[in-house]
Amino acid sequence: MTSTFHTTAQSNCLTSVSILQLITGTTMRLLQKLFFWFRKSSDIDASYLLQGLPLDILLCIVAFLPAESAVALSLTCKQLKHLLWDDHSPTLGSSPKAKVALLELLALDLPNFIACSPCGRLHDIENVLWYNSSTYNYNPRSRNRENRLPACIQRDQDSDLDDITYTFGTTAFKMAVKRYHQKPDCKKVLKLMSSRSVYFSKWDEWVVAWREECRVVGGSLMHCWQSVHISSNYSYLASHSVTPRNVRICTHVAFNGSTKKSGICCRCRTEWRIDSKYYNLRGRAVFLTWKDLGTGPESEVFRQHNTYTPESSFLRYFFTNRQEAQAQTQTHSNQLPAAVGVVGDLSSAFGDGNLEFDSWLDSRSRKQLFQYQDIYRAMSWR
Protein backbone atom coordinates (compact mmCIF):
# COMPACT_ATOMS: atom_id res chain seq x y z
CA MET A 1 0.00 0.00 0.00
CA THR A 2 2.84 2.34 0.94
CA SER A 3 4.68 1.46 -2.25
CA THR A 4 1.59 2.24 -4.27
CA PHE A 5 1.22 5.60 -2.48
CA HIS A 6 4.84 6.57 -3.20
CA THR A 7 4.49 5.48 -6.79
CA THR A 8 1.36 7.59 -7.19
CA ALA A 9 3.04 10.62 -5.56
CA GLN A 10 6.07 10.28 -7.81
CA SER A 11 3.77 9.96 -10.80
CA ASN A 12 1.88 13.14 -9.80
CA CYS A 13 5.18 14.97 -9.24
CA LEU A 14 6.46 13.94 -12.66
CA THR A 15 3.16 14.99 -14.17
CA SER A 16 3.44 18.45 -12.53
CA VAL A 17 7.02 18.85 -13.77
CA SER A 18 5.97 17.80 -17.24
CA ILE A 19 3.17 20.35 -17.26
CA LEU A 20 5.52 23.12 -16.14
CA GLN A 21 7.99 22.16 -18.87
CA LEU A 22 5.14 22.14 -21.33
CA ILE A 23 4.04 25.62 -20.21
CA THR A 24 7.49 27.19 -20.34
CA GLY A 25 8.73 25.53 -23.52
CA THR A 26 6.58 23.46 -25.81
CA THR A 27 3.38 25.43 -25.31
CA MET A 28 4.97 28.73 -26.24
CA ARG A 29 6.12 27.18 -29.51
CA LEU A 30 2.60 25.86 -29.96
CA LEU A 31 1.18 29.35 -29.47
CA GLN A 32 3.61 30.75 -32.01
CA LYS A 33 2.51 28.14 -34.54
CA LEU A 34 -1.09 28.86 -33.67
CA PHE A 35 -0.77 32.60 -34.37
CA PHE A 36 1.16 31.77 -37.55
CA TRP A 37 -1.74 29.70 -38.83
CA PHE A 38 -4.25 32.40 -37.88
CA ARG A 39 -2.33 34.98 -39.90
CA LYS A 40 -1.79 32.60 -42.80
CA SER A 41 -5.47 31.91 -43.36
CA SER A 42 -8.56 33.33 -41.71
CA ASP A 43 -10.55 30.30 -42.94
CA ILE A 44 -8.76 27.83 -40.65
CA ASP A 45 -10.85 26.76 -37.67
CA ALA A 46 -8.92 27.60 -34.51
CA SER A 47 -10.84 24.99 -32.55
CA TYR A 48 -9.48 22.35 -34.93
CA LEU A 49 -5.91 23.42 -34.16
CA LEU A 50 -6.57 23.27 -30.42
CA GLN A 51 -8.64 20.11 -30.29
CA GLY A 52 -5.68 18.02 -29.18
CA LEU A 53 -4.78 20.36 -26.31
CA PRO A 54 -6.47 19.55 -22.97
CA LEU A 55 -8.49 22.37 -21.47
CA ASP A 56 -6.57 22.27 -18.17
CA ILE A 57 -3.26 22.77 -19.96
CA LEU A 58 -4.70 25.57 -22.05
CA LEU A 59 -5.89 27.37 -18.93
CA CYS A 60 -2.46 26.88 -17.32
CA ILE A 61 -0.86 28.49 -20.35
CA VAL A 62 -3.23 31.45 -20.25
CA ALA A 63 -2.51 31.93 -16.54
CA PHE A 64 1.07 32.83 -17.46
CA LEU A 65 0.06 35.30 -20.16
CA PRO A 66 -0.36 39.06 -19.68
CA ALA A 67 -3.98 40.21 -19.75
CA GLU A 68 -3.61 41.78 -23.20
CA SER A 69 -2.19 38.55 -24.66
CA ALA A 70 -4.99 36.49 -23.12
CA VAL A 71 -7.62 38.82 -24.56
CA ALA A 72 -5.92 38.78 -27.96
CA LEU A 73 -5.93 34.98 -27.84
CA SER A 74 -9.62 34.98 -26.92
CA LEU A 75 -10.42 36.91 -30.09
CA THR A 76 -9.08 34.18 -32.35
CA CYS A 77 -12.12 31.90 -32.10
CA LYS A 78 -15.47 31.62 -30.34
CA GLN A 79 -14.33 28.73 -28.13
CA LEU A 80 -11.46 30.72 -26.65
CA LYS A 81 -13.57 33.84 -26.30
CA HIS A 82 -16.12 31.87 -24.27
CA LEU A 83 -13.36 30.53 -22.01
CA LEU A 84 -11.18 33.62 -21.57
CA TRP A 85 -13.05 36.85 -22.29
CA ASP A 86 -15.00 37.28 -19.06
CA ASP A 87 -11.98 36.59 -16.85
CA HIS A 88 -9.44 38.83 -18.60
CA SER A 89 -11.29 41.64 -20.39
CA PRO A 90 -12.12 43.59 -17.16
CA THR A 91 -8.37 44.04 -16.59
CA LEU A 92 -8.15 46.16 -19.72
CA GLY A 93 -10.74 48.58 -18.39
CA SER A 94 -8.74 49.23 -15.23
CA SER A 95 -5.29 49.29 -16.85
CA PRO A 96 -4.70 51.81 -19.67
CA LYS A 97 -1.26 50.31 -20.19
CA ALA A 98 -2.74 46.85 -20.80
CA LYS A 99 -5.30 48.34 -23.18
CA VAL A 100 -2.60 50.02 -25.25
CA ALA A 101 -0.60 46.78 -25.27
CA LEU A 102 -3.66 44.97 -26.66
CA LEU A 103 -4.06 47.63 -29.34
CA GLU A 104 -0.41 47.16 -30.30
CA LEU A 105 -1.02 43.42 -30.68
CA LEU A 106 -4.12 43.99 -32.79
CA ALA A 107 -2.32 46.52 -34.99
CA LEU A 108 0.16 43.82 -36.00
CA ASP A 109 -2.58 42.16 -38.05
CA LEU A 110 -4.25 45.39 -39.20
CA PRO A 111 -2.02 46.87 -41.93
CA ASN A 112 -3.95 50.15 -42.16
CA PHE A 113 -4.05 50.97 -38.45
CA ILE A 114 -1.65 52.04 -35.72
CA ALA A 115 -2.19 51.95 -31.97
CA CYS A 116 -2.41 55.37 -30.30
CA SER A 117 -1.59 55.37 -26.59
CA PRO A 118 -2.87 58.92 -25.78
CA CYS A 119 -6.24 58.25 -27.44
CA GLY A 120 -6.42 54.61 -26.35
CA ARG A 121 -7.69 53.49 -29.74
CA LEU A 122 -6.65 52.49 -33.25
CA HIS A 123 -6.16 55.18 -35.91
CA ASP A 124 -6.63 54.58 -39.63
CA ILE A 125 -3.61 55.52 -41.73
CA GLU A 126 -5.96 56.77 -44.45
CA ASN A 127 -7.01 59.53 -42.02
CA VAL A 128 -3.48 60.77 -41.42
CA LEU A 129 -4.51 64.43 -41.78
CA TRP A 130 -6.92 64.07 -38.86
CA TYR A 131 -3.97 63.48 -36.58
CA ASN A 132 -1.69 66.28 -37.77
CA SER A 133 -1.46 69.33 -35.55
CA SER A 134 -1.27 71.59 -38.61
CA THR A 135 -4.77 70.51 -39.64
CA TYR A 136 -6.13 72.18 -36.51
CA ASN A 137 -3.74 75.13 -36.55
CA TYR A 138 -4.53 76.25 -40.09
CA ASN A 139 -8.17 75.25 -40.42
CA PRO A 140 -10.44 78.12 -39.19
CA ARG A 141 -13.30 75.71 -38.63
CA SER A 142 -11.14 73.65 -36.28
CA ARG A 143 -9.61 76.57 -34.42
CA ASN A 144 -12.53 76.90 -32.01
CA ARG A 145 -12.70 73.20 -31.22
CA GLU A 146 -9.66 72.82 -29.00
CA ASN A 147 -11.70 70.91 -26.45
CA ARG A 148 -12.40 68.33 -29.14
CA LEU A 149 -8.81 67.82 -30.21
CA PRO A 150 -7.65 64.20 -30.38
CA ALA A 151 -5.62 63.35 -27.30
CA CYS A 152 -2.54 62.67 -29.41
CA ILE A 153 -2.72 66.15 -30.97
CA GLN A 154 -3.13 67.71 -27.54
CA ARG A 155 -0.06 65.83 -26.32
CA ASP A 156 1.96 67.05 -29.31
CA GLN A 157 0.97 70.64 -28.59
CA ASP A 158 1.71 70.32 -24.87
CA SER A 159 5.15 68.87 -25.61
CA ASP A 160 6.03 71.73 -28.00
CA LEU A 161 6.36 69.52 -31.05
CA ASP A 162 6.36 72.68 -33.16
CA ASP A 163 9.97 73.08 -32.03
CA ILE A 164 10.59 70.34 -34.61
CA THR A 165 7.79 70.58 -37.17
CA TYR A 166 4.57 72.38 -38.04
CA THR A 167 3.25 69.87 -40.59
CA PHE A 168 2.86 66.55 -38.76
CA GLY A 169 2.55 64.93 -35.35
CA THR A 170 3.76 61.80 -33.60
CA THR A 171 0.74 59.80 -34.79
CA ALA A 172 1.54 60.55 -38.43
CA PHE A 173 5.16 59.70 -37.60
CA LYS A 174 4.14 56.16 -36.58
CA MET A 175 1.91 55.84 -39.64
CA ALA A 176 4.71 56.78 -42.02
CA VAL A 177 7.19 54.32 -40.54
CA LYS A 178 4.63 51.48 -40.54
CA ARG A 179 3.71 52.15 -44.16
CA TYR A 180 7.40 52.20 -45.08
CA HIS A 181 7.92 48.72 -43.65
CA GLN A 182 4.87 47.47 -45.57
CA LYS A 183 5.42 49.30 -48.86
CA PRO A 184 8.81 51.08 -49.06
CA ASP A 185 7.87 52.70 -52.37
CA CYS A 186 4.58 54.18 -51.12
CA LYS A 187 5.01 57.93 -50.52
CA LYS A 188 1.39 58.93 -49.91
CA VAL A 189 1.67 59.39 -46.14
CA LEU A 190 5.00 61.20 -46.45
CA LYS A 191 3.52 63.64 -48.97
CA LEU A 192 0.69 64.45 -46.57
CA MET A 193 3.26 65.08 -43.82
CA SER A 194 5.28 67.43 -46.02
CA SER A 195 4.45 70.99 -47.04
CA ARG A 196 2.05 71.03 -49.97
CA SER A 197 3.22 74.54 -50.88
CA VAL A 198 5.54 77.28 -49.69
CA TYR A 199 4.29 79.02 -46.52
CA PHE A 200 4.91 82.66 -45.61
CA SER A 201 5.01 84.29 -42.19
CA LYS A 202 6.30 87.36 -40.36
CA TRP A 203 8.89 86.88 -37.64
CA ASP A 204 10.25 89.91 -35.81
CA GLU A 205 11.81 92.13 -38.50
CA TRP A 206 11.90 89.35 -41.06
CA VAL A 207 9.60 87.89 -43.68
CA VAL A 208 10.02 84.14 -43.91
CA ALA A 209 9.18 81.65 -46.64
CA TRP A 210 9.46 78.04 -45.54
CA ARG A 211 8.63 74.46 -46.41
CA GLU A 212 9.11 71.01 -44.88
CA GLU A 213 9.74 67.61 -46.41
CA CYS A 214 9.79 64.11 -44.92
CA ARG A 215 11.38 60.86 -46.04
CA VAL A 216 11.98 57.49 -44.44
CA VAL A 217 15.53 56.22 -44.81
CA GLY A 218 16.43 52.82 -43.41
CA GLY A 219 13.38 52.82 -41.13
CA SER A 220 14.12 56.27 -39.65
CA LEU A 221 12.08 59.37 -40.39
CA MET A 222 14.21 62.12 -41.92
CA HIS A 223 12.96 65.70 -41.83
CA CYS A 224 14.16 68.69 -43.83
CA TRP A 225 13.26 72.30 -43.03
CA GLN A 226 14.04 74.94 -45.65
CA SER A 227 13.47 78.64 -45.04
CA VAL A 228 14.33 81.98 -46.57
CA HIS A 229 14.56 85.09 -44.38
CA ILE A 230 14.53 88.57 -45.89
CA SER A 231 14.39 91.83 -44.00
CA SER A 232 11.19 93.85 -43.82
CA ASN A 233 13.12 96.98 -42.86
CA TYR A 234 15.51 98.98 -45.05
CA SER A 235 17.71 99.72 -42.05
CA TYR A 236 18.72 96.08 -41.97
CA LEU A 237 19.65 96.14 -45.64
CA ALA A 238 21.62 99.34 -45.21
CA SER A 239 23.76 97.70 -42.55
CA HIS A 240 24.20 94.55 -44.70
CA SER A 241 22.64 92.51 -41.90
CA VAL A 242 21.23 89.79 -44.13
CA THR A 243 21.21 87.04 -41.50
CA PRO A 244 18.70 87.28 -38.64
CA ARG A 245 19.81 86.71 -35.08
CA ASN A 246 18.52 84.22 -32.53
CA VAL A 247 17.01 81.83 -35.05
CA ARG A 248 16.45 78.45 -33.44
CA ILE A 249 18.01 75.62 -35.40
CA CYS A 250 16.94 73.03 -32.83
CA THR A 251 16.04 72.98 -29.13
CA HIS A 252 19.75 73.17 -28.27
CA VAL A 253 21.27 75.45 -30.93
CA ALA A 254 20.49 79.08 -31.70
CA PHE A 255 22.00 80.93 -34.64
CA ASN A 256 23.22 84.33 -33.48
CA GLY A 257 24.24 85.95 -36.73
CA SER A 258 27.48 84.05 -37.19
CA THR A 259 28.90 83.71 -40.69
CA LYS A 260 29.54 79.98 -40.29
CA LYS A 261 28.05 77.98 -43.13
CA SER A 262 27.26 74.57 -41.63
CA GLY A 263 27.30 72.55 -38.44
CA ILE A 264 25.71 69.85 -36.32
CA CYS A 265 24.21 69.66 -32.85
CA CYS A 266 26.03 67.50 -30.33
CA ARG A 267 22.84 66.72 -28.35
CA CYS A 268 20.48 65.57 -31.11
CA ARG A 269 20.62 64.34 -34.68
CA THR A 270 20.38 67.74 -36.37
CA GLU A 271 22.50 69.17 -39.16
CA TRP A 272 22.23 72.69 -40.55
CA ARG A 273 23.46 74.79 -43.43
CA ILE A 274 23.24 78.53 -44.03
CA ASP A 275 23.71 80.50 -47.24
CA SER A 276 23.07 84.16 -47.91
CA LYS A 277 23.04 86.45 -50.89
CA TYR A 278 21.49 89.65 -52.22
CA TYR A 279 18.67 89.61 -54.72
CA ASN A 280 17.71 92.95 -56.24
CA LEU A 281 19.11 94.65 -53.13
CA ARG A 282 16.56 92.88 -50.94
CA GLY A 283 18.95 90.73 -48.95
CA ARG A 284 18.37 87.10 -48.20
CA ALA A 285 19.43 84.41 -45.73
CA VAL A 286 18.63 80.76 -46.38
CA PHE A 287 18.49 78.19 -43.60
CA LEU A 288 18.33 74.45 -44.11
CA THR A 289 18.13 71.89 -41.33
CA TRP A 290 18.05 68.14 -41.60
CA LYS A 291 16.91 65.99 -38.71
CA ASP A 292 17.00 62.26 -38.10
CA LEU A 293 13.91 61.71 -35.94
CA GLY A 294 14.52 58.02 -35.34
CA THR A 295 12.31 54.97 -35.84
CA GLY A 296 9.35 56.23 -33.81
CA PRO A 297 8.11 58.78 -31.26
CA GLU A 298 9.22 56.50 -28.41
CA SER A 299 12.78 56.15 -29.72
CA GLU A 300 15.69 57.72 -27.88
CA VAL A 301 16.74 59.55 -31.05
CA PHE A 302 13.39 61.36 -31.18
CA ARG A 303 13.40 62.22 -27.48
CA GLN A 304 16.79 63.90 -27.88
CA HIS A 305 15.18 66.49 -30.15
CA ASN A 306 12.85 67.66 -27.39
CA THR A 307 14.60 67.02 -24.11
CA TYR A 308 12.74 69.58 -21.99
CA THR A 309 9.41 69.28 -20.22
CA PRO A 310 6.36 71.24 -21.44
CA GLU A 311 6.31 73.17 -18.16
CA SER A 312 9.72 74.67 -18.86
CA SER A 313 9.12 75.39 -22.56
CA PHE A 314 8.90 79.17 -22.06
CA LEU A 315 11.74 79.55 -19.59
CA ARG A 316 14.10 77.23 -21.41
CA TYR A 317 14.18 79.48 -24.47
CA PHE A 318 15.67 82.33 -22.49
CA PHE A 319 17.47 80.84 -19.51
CA THR A 320 18.81 77.38 -20.41
CA ASN A 321 22.42 76.84 -21.26
CA ARG A 322 22.02 76.70 -25.01
CA GLN A 323 24.82 76.23 -27.48
CA GLU A 324 25.77 78.80 -30.06
CA ALA A 325 25.64 77.69 -33.65
CA GLN A 326 29.19 78.69 -34.42
CA ALA A 327 30.42 76.17 -31.83
CA GLN A 328 29.02 73.37 -34.01
CA THR A 329 31.13 73.84 -37.12
CA GLN A 330 33.03 71.48 -39.32
CA THR A 331 36.26 72.29 -37.49
CA HIS A 332 34.81 70.95 -34.22
CA SER A 333 33.14 67.83 -35.62
CA ASN A 334 35.93 65.57 -34.33
CA GLN A 335 34.97 66.50 -30.75
CA LEU A 336 31.39 65.27 -31.04
CA PRO A 337 30.09 61.88 -29.90
CA ALA A 338 30.26 59.16 -32.55
CA ALA A 339 26.47 58.76 -32.50
CA VAL A 340 26.00 62.31 -33.74
CA GLY A 341 28.16 61.89 -36.84
CA VAL A 342 29.76 64.62 -38.93
CA VAL A 343 28.54 67.44 -41.13
CA GLY A 344 27.07 66.00 -44.31
CA ASP A 345 25.82 62.70 -42.88
CA LEU A 346 22.16 63.67 -42.58
CA SER A 347 21.94 65.78 -45.73
CA SER A 348 23.52 62.95 -47.73
CA ALA A 349 21.18 60.37 -46.21
CA PHE A 350 18.26 62.63 -47.07
CA GLY A 351 19.55 62.91 -50.62
CA ASP A 352 20.46 66.60 -50.42
CA GLY A 353 24.23 66.36 -50.32
CA ASN A 354 24.60 68.52 -53.43
CA LEU A 355 21.42 70.55 -53.04
CA GLU A 356 21.15 74.03 -54.53
CA PHE A 357 20.15 75.86 -51.39
CA ASP A 358 17.34 77.96 -52.90
CA SER A 359 16.25 75.67 -55.75
CA TRP A 360 12.88 75.07 -54.07
CA LEU A 361 12.02 78.79 -54.16
CA ASP A 362 10.66 79.06 -57.70
CA SER A 363 9.90 82.33 -59.46
CA ARG A 364 6.28 82.35 -58.30
CA SER A 365 7.18 81.79 -54.64
CA ARG A 366 9.97 84.35 -54.87
CA LYS A 367 7.53 86.92 -56.24
CA GLN A 368 5.11 86.20 -53.39
CA LEU A 369 7.90 86.56 -50.84
CA PHE A 370 8.87 89.97 -52.17
CA GLN A 371 5.22 91.03 -52.18
CA TYR A 372 4.93 90.11 -48.50
CA GLN A 373 8.15 92.01 -47.86
CA ASP A 374 6.73 95.15 -49.46
CA ILE A 375 3.45 94.80 -47.53
CA TYR A 376 5.13 94.41 -44.14
CA ARG A 377 7.57 97.20 -44.90
CA ALA A 378 4.68 99.53 -45.76
CA MET A 379 2.89 98.52 -42.56
CA SER A 380 5.98 99.31 -40.47
CA TRP A 381 6.06 102.88 -41.83
CA ARG A 382 2.54 103.64 -40.66
C-alpha positions, 0 to 999 in steps of 0.5 A: 500500500505504501509502495503504491502511495509513493508510486502515485506521488512520484507519478503526480510529481512527474506529471506536474514537472511535465506540465511546467515544462510544457508551459514554459517551452513546448506550449509557447512554440505551440502558441507561435505556430497557432498565431502563424496559422491564424495569420496565414489563413482566416478560414482555418478553424482555430478549434481544430488546431486546439482540439488536441490540447487539454483544457486544463493545460490551455488554462495553465498556459493562459494563466502565465500570459499578460492580460492583453495577450490572453484577450488577444488569444480569446479573439481568435475563435469563439471557443477561446472567447467563451473561455477567456473573455469574461476573466481577462477583459475587465483588466483592460478597463482598469489598466490603460497600459494593458489596453494600449498593449492589446491595441499594439497586438491587434495593430500587428494584423491590421495593416492600415491601423496604428495603436495610439496610446494617448487616445487609447484606440486604433487610428486609420492611416488613411485619415493621417490628416486628422492626426496632424497638428497643422490641420487644426492650426490652419483650419479656421473651422477647427480653431474653435474646437480645442476641447475636441482635439484628439488626445494625441494632438493635444499631447503634441501641442503640450510637448512643444512639437512645433519646435521640430515641425509644423506639418505633422505629429507623432501619430503621423510619424508612426503611420509613415514608418509602418507604411514604409515597412509594408510598402517602401515605395509608397510615398502617400503618407510622407507627402501628406506630412510634407508641405504642400506649398511654400508658406509665408510668415512674419517673424520679428523684423523678417519675412520668412518663406518656408517648407518642410519635407519628410522621407523614411531612410532605413526605417528612420524618419528624416525631416528637412526644413528649408526657409528663406529670411529677408528683412522687412526693414531697409535699415537692416539692408543698409547695414548689410545685416542679411542674416537674422539673429537668434534663429532656433536651429533646434532645441539646443542650438540658436544661430546668433548671426554668425557667418559659419556655413554649416554645423551639427548639434552634439545633443540631437541628430540635427545638421544645418546649413546657411547660405546668404546672398542679395537679390535685387538689393533685398537681402536674403538668408537661407536656412536648411536643417536636416533631422534624423527623428529616429524609428518612432516617437518612443525612440531615444533619437526622437526624445533627444530632439525635445529634451525639456518638459512642457512646463519649462518650454517658455523659460528654457528658451531664455534661460537654459544653457544653449549652445551657439551655432558657431560652436558646431562647425566642421572644425569641431566635428571631431569633438562630437560623440560618434552617435552624432556623426559629422557634417554631411551625414544627414543631408547625404542620407536625405539625398540633399548632399549637393542641393542648390540651397534655394532651388525650391524657391521658384519664381512664383514663390519668390515673387510672393515673398517679395510682395509680403516684404513690401506689404510688411515694410509699408505697414511698419512705416505707418 
